[in-house]
Amino acid sequence: MEKILEVKNIEKFYGTKSNLSKAINNISFDVEKGEFVGIMGASGSRKNNTFKLHIYNR
């Protein structure tokens, strides 16, 4: 199949240098053409933060 999305080692932090909190720790996944993907987790587990990232193509 054809890979249409590849996400590797995503991390997200909140706060200031002296008071930093890690909201997302090392998320990686691939999506193939034709696949349906869902993100599941408990309330407050930062699911929305996963998709509110500024993603840069390197």
ZASELUM-58048 format. One record per atom (N, C-alpha, C): residue number from 1; residue in one letter; atom name; x, z, y. Coordinates in steps of 0.001 Angstrom, whole numbers, plus 524288, in hexadecimal, padded with zeros to 5 digits. Layout:
PT   num   residuo   atomo      c1      c3      c2
PT   NUM         A      CA       X       Z       Y
...
//
This chain:
PT   num   residuo   atomo      c1      c3      c2
PT     1         M       N   8033F   80000   7FB61
PT     1         M      CA   80000   80000   80000
PT     1         M       C   8036E   80000   804E3
PT     2         E       N   80103   7FEF3   80943
PT     2         E      CA   803C7   7FE9F   80E43
PT     2         E       C   80346   803C4   81142
PT     3         K       N   807B1   80610   81298
PT     3         K      CA   807B2   80AE5   8159F
PT     3         K       C   80672   80991   81B4E
PT     4         I       N   8025D   80C2C   81D83
PT     4         I      CA   800EB   80B22   822F1
PT     4         I       C   80241   80FAE   8268B
PT     5         L       N   80380   81434   8244F
PT     5         L      CA   8050A   818B7   82772
PT     5         L       C   808C7   81C16   82453
PT     6         E       N   80D01   81DA0   826BE
PT     6         E      CA   810C7   82126   82450
PT     6         E       C   81208   82578   82837
PT     7         V       N   8111A   82A4A   826AC
PT     7         V      CA   81229   82ECF   82A00
PT     7         V       C   81613   8322B   8271F
PT     8         K       N   81A58   8338C   829C9
PT     8         K      CA   81E7C   83686   82731
PT     8         K       C   8203E   83B1F   82A80
PT     9         N       N   8205B   83FA2   82813
PT     9         N      CA   822B2   84464   82A44
PT     9         N       C   820B1   845C2   82FBD
PT    10         I       N   81B8B   845C2   83072
PT    10         I      CA   8193D   846F6   83587
PT    10         I       C   8192D   84CDB   83659
PT    11         E       N   81AD1   84E7A   83B01
PT    11         E      CA   81A7E   853EF   83C9C
PT    11         E       C   8183F   8541C   8421E
PT    12         K       N   81566   8584B   84359
PT    12         K      CA   8135E   858FA   848A5
PT    12         K       C   813FE   85EAA   84A33
PT    13         F       N   815D0   85F75   84F00
PT    13         F      CA   816BA   864B0   85111
PT    13         F       C   81383   86583   855F9
PT    14         Y       N   811FE   86A58   856F2
PT    14         Y      CA   80F59   86BF5   85BB7
PT    14         Y       C   81276   8704F   85E46
PT    15         G       N   811D5   870CA   8635E
PT    15         G      CA   8141D   8752B   8661F
PT    15         G       C   818D2   873A5   8695A
PT    16         T       N   81BCB   87794   86AB8
PT    16         T      CA   82081   876DE   86DDA
PT    16         T       C   82544   87813   86A82
PT    17         K       N   829DA   87704   86C90
PT    17         K      CA   82EAA   877FD   869A1
PT    17         K       C   82F12   87D93   867A2
PT    18         S       N   82D5C   88146   86AD9
PT    18         S      CA   82DD1   886C6   86955
PT    18         S       C   82966   88898   865C5
PT    19         N       N   82526   88592   8656C
PT    19         N      CA   820A6   88718   8623C
PT    19         N       C   81E67   88242   85F96
PT    20         L       N   82129   88031   85BC5
PT    20         L      CA   81FC5   87B53   85930
PT    20         L       C   81CF7   87C61   8540A
PT    21         S       N   818B0   87998   85321
PT    21         S      CA   815C4   87A05   84E39
PT    21         S       C   8156D   874AC   84BB3
PT    22         K       N   8165E   87471   84698
PT    22         K      CA   815F4   86F8A   843B6
PT    22         K       C   8106A   86EFD   841AA
PT    23         A       N   80DA2   86AF0   84372
PT    23         A      CA   8083F   86A09   841D6
PT    23         A       C   807FD   86695   83D00
PT    24         I       N   80B8E   862EB   83C83
PT    24         I      CA   80BA6   85F49   83812
PT    24         I       C   81134   85F2F   835F2
PT    25         N       N   811BB   85FAF   830CF
PT    25         N      CA   816D9   86010   82E63
PT    25         N       C   817A1   85BE1   82A3A
PT    26         N       N   81AC1   857EB   82B7B
PT    26         N      CA   81CAD   8542C   8279D
PT    26         N       C   81862   85164   82482
PT    27         I       N   814F0   84E98   82731
PT    27         I      CA   810D5   84B8F   82496
PT    27         I       C   812BE   845F3   823D3
PT    28         S       N   8120D   843F2   81F22
PT    28         S      CA   81366   83E84   81DE9
PT    28         S       C   80F10   83C2D   81A84
PT    29         F       N   80DAD   8374D   81B90
PT    29         F      CA   809F4   83489   81834
PT    29         F       C   80A2B   82EB3   8196A
PT    30         D       N   80834   82B8A   815C2
PT    30         D      CA   807B6   825E4   81658
PT    30         D       C   80202   8246C   8158A
PT    31         V       N   8005E   82030   81810
PT    31         V      CA   7FB23   81E0C   8173C
PT    31         V       C   7FBC7   8184D   815D2
PT    32         E       N   7F964   816D0   81181
PT    32         E      CA   7F98B   81167   80FB8
PT    32         E       C   7F4AE   80E86   8119E
PT    33         K       N   7F524   80965   8124A
PT    33         K      CA   7F0BA   8062C   813E6
PT    33         K       C   7EC3B   806EF   81014
PT    34         G       N   7E789   807E6   8122B
PT    34         G      CA   7E2EA   808A2   80EF4
PT    34         G       C   7E1D5   80E43   80D6D
PT    35         E       N   7E578   811D2   80E72
PT    35         E      CA   7E4AC   81751   80D24
PT    35         E       C   7E168   81A11   81150
PT    36         F       N   7DE99   81E0C   80FB1
PT    36         F      CA   7DBEC   8219D   81335
PT    36         F       C   7DEC9   826CA   812E1
PT    37         V       N   7DFD1   8292E   8175D
PT    37         V      CA   7E2D7   82DF8   81781
PT    37         V       C   7DFB8   83232   81A48
PT    38         G       N   7DFC5   836D5   81828
PT    38         G      CA   7DD47   83B59   81A96
PT    38         G       C   7E11E   83FD4   81AD5
PT    39         I       N   7E0AE   842E5   81EE7
PT    39         I      CA   7E3EC   8478C   81F6E
PT    39         I       C   7E052   84C3F   81EBF
PT    40         M       N   7E18E   84F9B   81B0B
PT    40         M      CA   7DE47   85423   819E4
PT    40         M       C   7E163   8591D   81AAE
PT    41         G       N   7DEA8   85D2E   81C30
PT    41         G      CA   7E11D   86246   81CC3
PT    41         G       C   7DD57   8661E   81F2B
PT    42         A       N   7DECA   86AF9   81F00
PT    42         A      CA   7DB86   86F26   82121
PT    42         A       C   7DB06   86E98   82707
PT    43         S       N   7D6F6   870EA   82926
PT    43         S      CA   7D641   8710C   82EC5
PT    43         S       C   7DB00   873A7   83143
PT    44         G       N   7DD10   87139   83556
PT    44         G      CA   7E19D   87366   83802
PT    44         G       C   7E6D1   871E8   835A1
PT    45         S       N   7E6E1   86E57   831E2
PT    45         S      CA   7EBC5   86CF7   82F40
PT    45         S       C   7EEA0   8686C   831DF
PT    46         R       N   7ED03   866ED   8369D
PT    46         R      CA   7EFAF   86307   839DC
PT    46         R       C   7EEFD   85D6C   83804
PT    47         K       N   7EA9C   85C30   8358D
PT    47         K      CA   7E9A0   856D3   833D2
PT    47         K       C   7E97B   8530B   8386C
PT    48         N       N   7E6B4   8546F   83C8F
PT    48         N      CA   7E659   850F8   84119
PT    48         N       C   7EB9E   8500A   8439F
PT    49         N       N   7EEFE   853EF   843AE
PT    49         N      CA   7F426   85348   84607
PT    49         N       C   7F74E   84F00   84362
PT    50         T       N   7F65A   84E2D   83E60
PT    50         T      CA   7F925   84A24   83B80
PT    50         T       C   7F83C   844C5   83DF5
PT    51         F       N   7F39B   843CB   84006
PT    51         F      CA   7F256   83EB0   84228
PT    51         F       C   7F27E   83E7D   8481A
PT    52         K       N   7F3BE   842CE   84A94
PT    52         K      CA   7F438   842EE   8503F
PT    52         K       C   7F9F8   842AC   851E4
PT    53         L       N   7FD39   84096   84EA1
PT    53         L      CA   802CB   8401B   84FC4
PT    53         L       C   803DE   83AF4   8527A
PT    54         H       N   807C3   83AE6   855C2
PT    54         H      CA   809B5   835F7   857D9
PT    54         H       C   80D7D   833D9   853D2
PT    55         I       N   80C22   82F8D   8516B
PT    55         I      CA   80F5A   82D53   84D3F
PT    55         I       C   8126F   828BD   84F57
PT    56         Y       N   8177C   828E2   84E65
PT    56         Y      CA   81AFD   824CE   85041
PT    56         Y       C   81D27   821D8   84B92
PT    57         N       N   81D3B   81CBD   84BE8
PT    57         N      CA   81F68   81970   847D8
PT    57         N       C   82548   8191A   848B4
PT    58         R       N   82840   81B06   844FE
PT    58         R      CA   82DFB   81AE6   84594
PT    58         R       C   83051   816C0   84228
//
